[in-house]
């Protein structure tokens, strides 16, 4: 096997013309240069240098190896510089996948802070709901996945093979039209989801829709879902127009302006756990670790 250190010594000998001069250039002894040249010749299986008077001259094989060594060593130097830049967060890339309400709340604050701290690090953003986003992480299509799962939900997704950075516990809140009896001025109590059993419902994303049906059935009724949409602003708009009620994560409500709608506290409390996920090996990459840290700081705010 040809080693880079041997190529550097060979190039120095070719440039200076002797083992002793190459040693002075490289900061090592003449015997050390001779030993490394013998090791290189043993690796390639042919002589690379012949003595001509007081100088060393390259054989045809030596000339060929030096010619290639220039490009190889230049590439190694460039690679070392690039890796050092990434390790020092002067460069790097992170592919982030997030669900929509996370993209509009946690992600902007985290990425702005990351850019301020490490302007050389580039982050791309794509939106996907779990479990699709978690699948993308496991398939190598992203480096960090912002995901969630509902507490106590049957068949909850397992993340045992991943690095899990907990971010926050996001409580579900009720959303009713502002003229609804439960939204009247001065109302300050909590609402049982059973109080909304006879209302028409607007449901959110498929996963949230399933959670809604489960919570309602636990309370003893099946919700009459008149409208369903993955778009949170659309859910809020439909509620604000008086077309029904909804249950949304608090984070989703914070990402839109609920005109014509009011939030109410639901009991018993239902929460979803929001986390940032990555693979164990990726967690050691400085840019990925910095992204996880900034997401955690954004959640803490």
SVG drawing of the C-alpha trace seen along z (x, -y; Angstrom):
<svg xmlns="http://www.w3.org/2000/svg" viewBox="-75 -40 105 46">
<polyline fill="none" stroke="black" stroke-width="0.4" points="0.0,0.0 1.3,-3.4 1.3,-5.9 1.0,-9.6 4.0,-10.3 6.2,-8.1 4.9,-10.1 5.9,-13.4 9.4,-12.0 9.8,-10.8 8.7,-14.1 11.3,-15.9 14.1,-13.5 13.1,-14.2 13.1,-17.9 16.3,-18.2 18.3,-15.3 19.5,-13.6 18.4,-11.9 20.2,-14.4 18.8,-17.5 15.3,-15.9 15.8,-15.3 16.7,-18.9 13.6,-20.1 11.3,-17.7 12.9,-18.1 14.1,-14.6 17.4,-12.6 19.0,-11.2 18.6,-7.6 14.9,-8.2 14.5,-9.3 16.4,-6.3 14.2,-4.0 11.0,-5.4 12.2,-5.1 13.0,-1.5 9.5,-0.9 7.9,-2.7 9.9,-0.6 8.9,2.6 5.3,1.5 5.3,0.9 7.7,3.8 10.2,2.0 13.1,-0.5 12.1,-4.1 15.5,-5.8 19.1,-5.1 22.3,-6.8 24.0,-8.9 27.2,-10.2 26.3,-12.2 22.6,-12.6 19.6,-10.4 17.8,-10.0 14.3,-8.7 13.7,-5.5 10.8,-5.4 8.5,-4.0 9.7,-6.8 8.9,-9.5 5.4,-8.1 4.8,-7.9 6.1,-11.5 3.8,-12.7 0.8,-11.2 2.0,-12.2 1.6,-15.9 -2.1,-15.5 -2.6,-13.0 -0.9,-15.2 -2.7,-18.3 -6.0,-16.5 -5.1,-15.3 -4.1,-18.8 -7.4,-20.2 -9.3,-17.4 -7.5,-18.1 -8.3,-21.8 -11.9,-21.2 -12.3,-18.7 -10.6,-21.1 -13.1,-23.8 -16.0,-21.6 -14.7,-20.4 -14.2,-24.1 -17.7,-25.0 -16.2,-27.4 -18.0,-25.2 -20.5,-22.4 -23.9,-21.4 -27.0,-20.2 -30.1,-18.8 -33.1,-19.5 -36.6,-18.0 -39.4,-19.5 -43.2,-19.3 -45.0,-22.5 -45.7,-24.1 -42.1,-23.4 -40.9,-25.0 -42.8,-28.2 -41.9,-28.5 -38.8,-26.7 -36.8,-26.4 -36.5,-30.2 -35.2,-31.1 -32.7,-28.2 -31.4,-28.7 -31.0,-32.5 -28.9,-31.9 -26.9,-29.2 -26.1,-31.5 -25.0,-34.2 -22.7,-31.9 -21.4,-29.9 -22.0,-31.8 -20.1,-29.2 -22.6,-26.4 -25.3,-25.9 -28.7,-24.4 -31.4,-23.2 -35.0,-22.7 -37.6,-20.3 -41.0,-19.7 -42.4,-16.2 -44.6,-14.9 -43.5,-11.9 -43.1,-9.0 -42.1,-10.0 -39.5,-12.4 -38.0,-9.8 -37.9,-7.4 -35.9,-10.0 -33.4,-10.2 -32.9,-6.4 -32.6,-6.3 -29.9,-8.9 -32.0,-11.6 -31.5,-14.1 -29.3,-14.8 -31.7,-16.1 -35.5,-15.4 -37.8,-17.6 -40.6,-15.1 -43.3,-14.5 -45.3,-11.7 -48.4,-11.8 -48.0,-10.8 -49.6,-7.5 -50.7,-6.9 -51.0,-3.2 -48.4,-2.0 -46.2,-5.1 -43.1,-5.2 -40.0,-3.9 -36.8,-5.9 -34.4,-3.5 -31.9,-3.5 -31.7,-7.3 -30.2,-10.1 -33.2,-11.9 -32.9,-15.6 -36.2,-16.5 -37.3,-20.0 -40.7,-20.6 -44.1,-19.2 -46.8,-20.7 -50.3,-20.7 -53.4,-20.4 -55.8,-23.3 -59.4,-23.7 -60.3,-26.3 -63.8,-27.7 -65.5,-30.6 -65.2,-33.8 -69.1,-34.0 -69.2,-30.4 -70.7,-30.2 -67.4,-28.8 -65.5,-31.8 -67.7,-34.4 -66.0,-37.4 -64.6,-36.6 -64.5,-32.8 -61.5,-31.6 -62.1,-27.9 -61.2,-24.7 -63.3,-22.8 -63.9,-19.0 -63.7,-17.7 -67.0,-16.1 -68.5,-19.6 -67.9,-19.8 -69.4,-16.4 -72.3,-17.8 -70.2,-20.3 -69.1,-20.0 -65.4,-19.4 -62.5,-20.7 -59.7,-18.1 -56.0,-18.7 -53.2,-16.5 -53.8,-12.7 -51.8,-11.9 -53.5,-14.7 -56.9,-13.6 -56.3,-10.1 -55.3,-11.5 -58.5,-13.6 -60.7,-10.6 -59.0,-8.6 -59.3,-11.4 -63.0,-11.9 -63.8,-8.2 -62.1,-8.0 -64.5,-10.7 -67.4,-8.7 -68.3,-10.1 -67.2,-10.0 -66.6,-13.5 -68.6,-14.6 -65.8,-15.8 -67.2,-18.2 -63.8,-19.5 -60.3,-18.1 -57.1,-19.9 -53.4,-19.6 -53.1,-23.4 -53.3,-24.9 -54.2,-28.4 -57.1,-26.8 -58.3,-25.1 -58.1,-28.3 -59.9,-30.2 -62.7,-27.6 -63.2,-27.8 -63.1,-31.6 -65.8,-31.6 -68.1,-29.7 -68.0,-26.4 -67.0,-24.2 -64.5,-23.6 -61.0,-22.1 -58.3,-20.8 -54.8,-21.8 -51.3,-21.7 -50.4,-25.0 -47.4,-25.3 -49.6,-25.2 -51.9,-28.0 -48.9,-30.1 -47.8,-29.9 -50.9,-31.6 -53.1,-34.6 -56.5,-33.1 -58.8,-35.8 -62.4,-35.1 -61.4,-32.2 -60.5,-31.7 -58.5,-29.0 -59.8,-27.2 -57.9,-24.9 -58.9,-21.3 -59.1,-18.8 -57.8,-16.2 -54.6,-17.5 -53.3,-15.8 -49.7,-16.6 -47.3,-15.7 -43.6,-15.3 -41.5,-17.4 -37.9,-16.2 -35.0,-16.6 -33.7,-13.3 -30.4,-12.3 -28.3,-9.2 -25.6,-8.3 -22.7,-8.8 -24.2,-12.1 -24.5,-13.4 -20.7,-13.6 -20.6,-16.0 -20.0,-19.5 -22.5,-21.2 -25.2,-18.7 -24.5,-19.0 -24.6,-22.8 -28.0,-22.6 -29.4,-20.4 -28.2,-22.9 -29.8,-25.8 -33.1,-23.9 -33.0,-23.2 -32.3,-26.9 -35.2,-28.0 -37.6,-25.6 -36.4,-26.9 -37.4,-30.4"/>
</svg>
